[in-house]
């Protein structure tokens, strides 16, 4: 009998502290936040390709092309030009190399893509002048980044949660109630929107009147779903 009384007493205690979903008053809202960041790093892509010296000689036809300029020579010349505008060799990495197409009956012209990390954006305008150089196939901005991107992403997430709490508080207080603690948080989206010009190919004709100042900021967006208890 004593053991039965103890079991009933324990059951009453747990029942008293338990709060069933039916009895829980709650409010669910969505929070969002945005932030624009001025990039402090640019990954600049330069494509180089082998060519024939005779291409640039007057009165020469394709049948006269016989002196191929090797890729190594083109790359060496490019590295020297990069140094002239203050970009060191350690800031240059190979992105890919090779070729997948050739004109029928012609030799392969091998190509390579180089990644150039730039922190002084004014140097890009100097680099654009290299587009007319022999062996330079194309240039484009591959990626815009910031050295403290993770910190900014965390801050946007915090702002989104604060936005959700503010929304919930306004709604609950309008009914004369008081907002309680957060019960559940779910991520709905976590995106980095990079401007169009971050992926735009830059060729000599297109970039004649453009400068690095026209590149837009990186935009961060974040959305969450939050459930709060109503006291």
C-alpha positions as a Markdown table, in Angstrom:
| # | Residue | x | y | z |
|---|---|---|---|---|
| 1 | Unk | 0.0 | 0.0 | 0.0 |
| 2 | Unk | 2.9 | 2.3 | 0.9 |
| 3 | Unk | 4.6 | 1.7 | -2.5 |
| 4 | Unk | 1.3 | 2.3 | -4.4 |
| 5 | Unk | 0.9 | 5.7 | -2.6 |
| 6 | Unk | 4.4 | 6.7 | -3.6 |
| 7 | Unk | 3.9 | 5.8 | -7.2 |
| 8 | Unk | 0.6 | 7.8 | -7.3 |
| 9 | Unk | 2.4 | 10.8 | -5.6 |
| 10 | Unk | 5.3 | 10.7 | -8.2 |
| 11 | Unk | 2.8 | 10.5 | -11.1 |
| 12 | Unk | 0.9 | 13.6 | -9.7 |
| 13 | Unk | 4.2 | 15.6 | -9.5 |
| 14 | Unk | 5.2 | 14.8 | -13.1 |
| 15 | Unk | 1.7 | 15.5 | -14.4 |
| 16 | Unk | 1.7 | 18.9 | -12.6 |
| 17 | Unk | 5.0 | 20.0 | -14.2 |
| 18 | Unk | 4.3 | 18.6 | -17.7 |
| 19 | Unk | 2.8 | 21.0 | -20.2 |
| 20 | Unk | 0.9 | 19.3 | -23.0 |
| 21 | Unk | 0.9 | 20.9 | -26.5 |
| 22 | Unk | -2.8 | 21.5 | -26.1 |
| 23 | Unk | -2.3 | 23.7 | -23.1 |
| 24 | Unk | 0.8 | 25.6 | -24.6 |
| 25 | Unk | -0.1 | 29.0 | -25.9 |
| 26 | Unk | 2.4 | 30.0 | -28.6 |
| 27 | Unk | 2.9 | 32.3 | -31.6 |
| 28 | Unk | 4.8 | 31.5 | -34.8 |
| 29 | Unk | 6.4 | 34.2 | -36.9 |
| 30 | Unk | 9.0 | 34.6 | -39.6 |
| 31 | Unk | 12.0 | 37.0 | -39.3 |
| 32 | Unk | 14.3 | 38.3 | -42.0 |
| 33 | Unk | 17.4 | 40.5 | -42.3 |
| 34 | Unk | 19.6 | 41.9 | -45.0 |
| 35 | Unk | 23.1 | 43.4 | -45.2 |
| 36 | Unk | 25.2 | 44.8 | -47.9 |
| 37 | Unk | 29.0 | 44.4 | -47.7 |
| 38 | Unk | 31.6 | 46.2 | -49.7 |
| 39 | Unk | 34.0 | 43.4 | -50.8 |
| 40 | Unk | 37.7 | 43.7 | -49.8 |
| 41 | Unk | 38.9 | 40.8 | -52.0 |
| 42 | Unk | 38.4 | 40.1 | -55.7 |
| 43 | Unk | 39.3 | 36.8 | -57.4 |
| 44 | Unk | 40.1 | 37.9 | -61.0 |
| 45 | Unk | 40.2 | 35.2 | -63.7 |
| 46 | Unk | 42.6 | 35.6 | -66.6 |
| 47 | Unk | 42.4 | 33.2 | -69.5 |
| 48 | Unk | 45.5 | 32.7 | -71.7 |
| 49 | Unk | 45.9 | 30.6 | -74.9 |
| 50 | Unk | 48.6 | 29.6 | -77.3 |
| 51 | Unk | 48.7 | 31.5 | -80.6 |
| 52 | Unk | 50.7 | 31.7 | -83.8 |
| 53 | Unk | 53.1 | 34.5 | -84.3 |
| 54 | Unk | 52.1 | 34.8 | -87.9 |
| 55 | Unk | 48.6 | 35.8 | -86.8 |
| 56 | Unk | 49.8 | 39.2 | -86.0 |
| 57 | Unk | 51.9 | 39.7 | -89.1 |
| 58 | Unk | 50.6 | 41.6 | -92.0 |
| 59 | Unk | 49.6 | 39.7 | -95.2 |
| 60 | Unk | 49.7 | 36.3 | -93.5 |
| 61 | Unk | 47.0 | 33.7 | -94.1 |
| 62 | Unk | 46.2 | 30.7 | -92.0 |
| 63 | Unk | 48.2 | 28.5 | -94.3 |
| 64 | Unk | 51.3 | 30.5 | -93.3 |
| 65 | Unk | 50.8 | 29.9 | -89.5 |
| 66 | Unk | 53.7 | 27.7 | -88.4 |
| 67 | Unk | 55.3 | 29.4 | -85.3 |
| 68 | Unk | 53.3 | 28.5 | -82.2 |
| 69 | Unk | 53.9 | 30.5 | -79.1 |
| 70 | Unk | 53.9 | 28.0 | -76.2 |
| 71 | Unk | 51.7 | 28.5 | -73.1 |
| 72 | Unk | 54.7 | 28.7 | -70.8 |
| 73 | Unk | 56.0 | 31.7 | -72.6 |
| 74 | Unk | 52.7 | 33.5 | -72.5 |
| 75 | Unk | 52.3 | 32.8 | -68.8 |
| 76 | Unk | 55.8 | 34.1 | -68.1 |
| 77 | Unk | 55.0 | 37.3 | -69.9 |
| 78 | Unk | 51.7 | 37.7 | -68.0 |
| 79 | Unk | 53.4 | 37.2 | -64.6 |
| 80 | Unk | 55.9 | 40.0 | -65.5 |
| 81 | Unk | 53.0 | 42.3 | -66.5 |
| 82 | Unk | 51.2 | 41.5 | -63.2 |
| 83 | Unk | 54.3 | 42.5 | -61.2 |
| 84 | Unk | 54.3 | 45.8 | -63.0 |
| 85 | Unk | 51.0 | 46.6 | -61.5 |
| 86 | Unk | 52.0 | 45.4 | -58.0 |
| 87 | Unk | 50.7 | 41.8 | -58.1 |
| 88 | Unk | 53.1 | 39.2 | -56.9 |
| 89 | Unk | 53.4 | 35.6 | -58.2 |
| 90 | Unk | 52.2 | 34.1 | -54.9 |
| 91 | Unk | 48.8 | 35.8 | -55.5 |
| 92 | Unk | 48.4 | 33.9 | -58.8 |
| 93 | Unk | 47.0 | 30.3 | -58.8 |
| 94 | Unk | 46.2 | 27.9 | -61.7 |
| 95 | Unk | 42.4 | 27.4 | -61.9 |
| 96 | Unk | 42.4 | 24.9 | -64.8 |
| 97 | Unk | 44.4 | 24.0 | -67.9 |
| 98 | Unk | 43.9 | 22.2 | -71.2 |
| 99 | Unk | 41.5 | 22.4 | -74.1 |
| 100 | Unk | 38.5 | 20.5 | -75.2 |
| 101 | Unk | 38.0 | 21.8 | -78.8 |
| 102 | Unk | 40.0 | 22.4 | -81.9 |
| 103 | Unk | 39.2 | 23.4 | -85.4 |
| 104 | Unk | 39.1 | 20.5 | -87.8 |
| 105 | Unk | 42.5 | 19.9 | -89.4 |
| 106 | Unk | 44.2 | 22.3 | -87.0 |
| 107 | Unk | 46.5 | 21.7 | -84.1 |
| 108 | Unk | 45.4 | 22.1 | -80.5 |
| 109 | Unk | 46.0 | 25.5 | -78.9 |
| 110 | Unk | 46.3 | 24.8 | -75.2 |
| 111 | Unk | 44.9 | 27.2 | -72.7 |
| 112 | Unk | 45.0 | 28.0 | -69.0 |
| 113 | Unk | 43.0 | 29.9 | -66.5 |
| 114 | Unk | 44.7 | 31.8 | -63.7 |
| 115 | Unk | 43.2 | 33.1 | -60.5 |
| 116 | Unk | 44.6 | 36.5 | -59.3 |
| 117 | Unk | 43.7 | 37.6 | -55.8 |
| 118 | Unk | 43.4 | 41.4 | -55.6 |
| 119 | Unk | 42.9 | 43.6 | -52.6 |
| 120 | Unk | 43.6 | 47.0 | -54.2 |
| 121 | Unk | 40.7 | 47.3 | -56.6 |
| 122 | Unk | 42.3 | 50.0 | -58.6 |
| 123 | Unk | 44.7 | 47.4 | -60.0 |
| 124 | Unk | 41.9 | 45.9 | -62.0 |
| 125 | Unk | 41.7 | 48.9 | -64.3 |
| 126 | Unk | 45.4 | 48.5 | -65.0 |
| 127 | Unk | 44.9 | 44.8 | -65.7 |
| 128 | Unk | 42.1 | 45.5 | -68.2 |
| 129 | Unk | 44.8 | 47.1 | -70.4 |
| 130 | Unk | 46.4 | 43.7 | -70.8 |
| 131 | Unk | 43.4 | 42.4 | -72.8 |
| 132 | Unk | 45.0 | 43.5 | -76.0 |
| 133 | Unk | 48.2 | 41.6 | -75.2 |
| 134 | Unk | 48.9 | 38.6 | -77.4 |
| 135 | Unk | 47.9 | 35.3 | -75.8 |
| 136 | Unk | 45.3 | 36.9 | -73.4 |
| 137 | Unk | 42.0 | 35.2 | -74.3 |
| 138 | Unk | 39.6 | 36.8 | -71.7 |
| 139 | Unk | 39.3 | 38.2 | -68.2 |
| 140 | Unk | 36.4 | 38.1 | -65.8 |
| 141 | Unk | 35.7 | 38.7 | -62.1 |
| 142 | Unk | 35.3 | 35.2 | -60.7 |
| 143 | Unk | 34.3 | 36.0 | -57.1 |
| 144 | Unk | 33.8 | 38.9 | -54.7 |
| 145 | Unk | 34.6 | 38.2 | -51.1 |
| 146 | Unk | 35.2 | 39.7 | -47.7 |
| 147 | Unk | 37.8 | 38.6 | -45.2 |
| 148 | Unk | 35.3 | 38.8 | -42.4 |
| 149 | Unk | 32.3 | 37.2 | -44.3 |
| 150 | Unk | 31.5 | 34.7 | -41.5 |
| 151 | Unk | 31.2 | 37.5 | -38.9 |
| 152 | Unk | 28.8 | 39.3 | -41.2 |
| 153 | Unk | 26.7 | 36.2 | -41.8 |
| 154 | Unk | 26.4 | 35.6 | -38.1 |
| 155 | Unk | 25.3 | 39.1 | -37.5 |
| 156 | Unk | 22.6 | 38.8 | -40.2 |
| 157 | Unk | 21.3 | 35.7 | -38.5 |
| 158 | Unk | 21.1 | 37.4 | -35.2 |
| 159 | Unk | 19.3 | 40.4 | -36.8 |
| 160 | Unk | 16.8 | 38.0 | -38.4 |
| 161 | Unk | 16.0 | 36.4 | -35.0 |
| 162 | Unk | 15.6 | 39.8 | -33.4 |
| 163 | Unk | 13.2 | 40.8 | -36.2 |
| 164 | Unk | 11.1 | 37.7 | -35.5 |
| 165 | Unk | 11.0 | 38.4 | -31.8 |
| 166 | Unk | 10.0 | 42.1 | -32.4 |
| 167 | Unk | 7.2 | 40.9 | -34.7 |
| 168 | Unk | 5.9 | 38.4 | -32.2 |
| 169 | Unk | 6.1 | 41.0 | -29.4 |
| 170 | Unk | 4.1 | 43.5 | -31.3 |
| 171 | Unk | 1.4 | 41.0 | -32.1 |
| 172 | Unk | 1.1 | 39.6 | -28.6 |
| 173 | Unk | 1.2 | 42.9 | -26.8 |
| 174 | Unk | -1.6 | 44.2 | -29.1 |
| 175 | Unk | -3.8 | 41.6 | -27.4 |
| 176 | Unk | -2.7 | 42.6 | -23.9 |
| 177 | Unk | -0.5 | 39.5 | -23.5 |
| 178 | Unk | 3.2 | 39.1 | -22.7 |
| 179 | Unk | 5.7 | 37.3 | -24.9 |
| 180 | Unk | 7.6 | 34.4 | -23.3 |
| 181 | Unk | 10.7 | 32.5 | -24.2 |
| 182 | Unk | 11.6 | 31.1 | -27.6 |
| 183 | Unk | 10.5 | 27.5 | -28.1 |
| 184 | Unk | 11.8 | 26.6 | -31.6 |
| 185 | Unk | 14.0 | 28.2 | -34.3 |
| 186 | Unk | 14.2 | 27.0 | -37.9 |
| 187 | Unk | 16.3 | 28.3 | -40.7 |
| 188 | Unk | 14.4 | 29.0 | -43.9 |
| 189 | Unk | 17.1 | 30.5 | -46.0 |
| 190 | Unk | 20.8 | 31.5 | -45.8 |
| 191 | Unk | 21.9 | 33.2 | -49.0 |
| 192 | Unk | 24.7 | 35.3 | -50.4 |
| 193 | Unk | 23.6 | 37.3 | -53.4 |
| 194 | Unk | 26.6 | 38.4 | -55.5 |
| 195 | Unk | 26.1 | 41.2 | -58.1 |
| 196 | Unk | 25.8 | 40.4 | -61.7 |
| 197 | Unk | 29.1 | 42.0 | -62.6 |
| 198 | Unk | 30.8 | 39.5 | -60.4 |
| 199 | Unk | 30.4 | 36.9 | -63.1 |
| 200 | Unk | 30.3 | 39.1 | -66.2 |
| 201 | Unk | 32.9 | 38.4 | -68.8 |
| 202 | Unk | 35.1 | 41.5 | -69.4 |
| 203 | Unk | 36.4 | 41.9 | -72.8 |
| 204 | Unk | 38.3 | 44.9 | -74.3 |
| 205 | Unk | 35.3 | 46.3 | -76.2 |
| 206 | Unk | 32.9 | 45.9 | -73.2 |
| 207 | Unk | 35.2 | 47.4 | -70.6 |
| 208 | Unk | 36.4 | 50.4 | -72.6 |
| 209 | Unk | 34.5 | 52.9 | -70.4 |
| 210 | Unk | 34.0 | 50.9 | -67.2 |
| 211 | Unk | 35.9 | 50.8 | -64.0 |
| 212 | Unk | 36.1 | 48.9 | -60.8 |
| 213 | Unk | 33.9 | 51.5 | -59.1 |
| 214 | Unk | 30.9 | 50.1 | -60.9 |
| 215 | Unk | 31.0 | 46.8 | -59.1 |
| 216 | Unk | 28.2 | 46.5 | -56.6 |
| 217 | Unk | 28.3 | 45.3 | -53.0 |
| 218 | Unk | 27.8 | 41.7 | -51.8 |
| 219 | Unk | 24.3 | 41.3 | -50.4 |
| 220 | Unk | 23.5 | 38.9 | -47.5 |
| 221 | Unk | 19.9 | 37.6 | -46.8 |
| 222 | Unk | 18.7 | 35.4 | -44.1 |
| 223 | Unk | 15.2 | 34.2 | -43.0 |
| 224 | Unk | 14.2 | 32.2 | -40.0 |
| 225 | Unk | 11.0 | 30.8 | -38.4 |
| 226 | Unk | 10.6 | 31.2 | -34.7 |
| 227 | Unk | 8.0 | 30.0 | -32.2 |
| 228 | Unk | 7.6 | 31.9 | -28.9 |
| 229 | Unk | 5.5 | 31.0 | -25.8 |
| 230 | Unk | 2.8 | 33.4 | -24.8 |
| 231 | Unk | 2.9 | 33.8 | -21.0 |
